[in-house]
Amino acid sequence: MDDIETFKQRLREFAATRNWDQFHSPKNLSMALIAEAAELVEHFQWLTEKESRELSPERLAEVQTELADIMIYLIRLADKLDIDLLRAVDEKIEINKKKYPVEKVHGSSKKYTEYKE
């Protein structure tokens, strides 16, 4: 069993013992996911690039907690939709390799739609 499968099962059990599965629809989980992502962004809002790379231990711990919340909701959402996250990530990397070929994008932050064929 890979780590995501282990967490998926732990999260299923966590929700079931609290009778929360009734609330864990894809709609609700996706809304919770974006809310947690917004909480993560708050930790970086108004920081300089340098400051964002040099967080205090306290702020880093808070960011870690927000990332965990995001991962929890992401795993639950994928579970509800029967999506294999590791396979989905692998497939997306392959798509991105085609959308962003090294020879066109090296050192650039432009979106793939800004490149001419």
Order of alpha helices (4+ residues) and beta strands (2+ residues): alpha-alpha-alpha-alpha-alpha-alpha
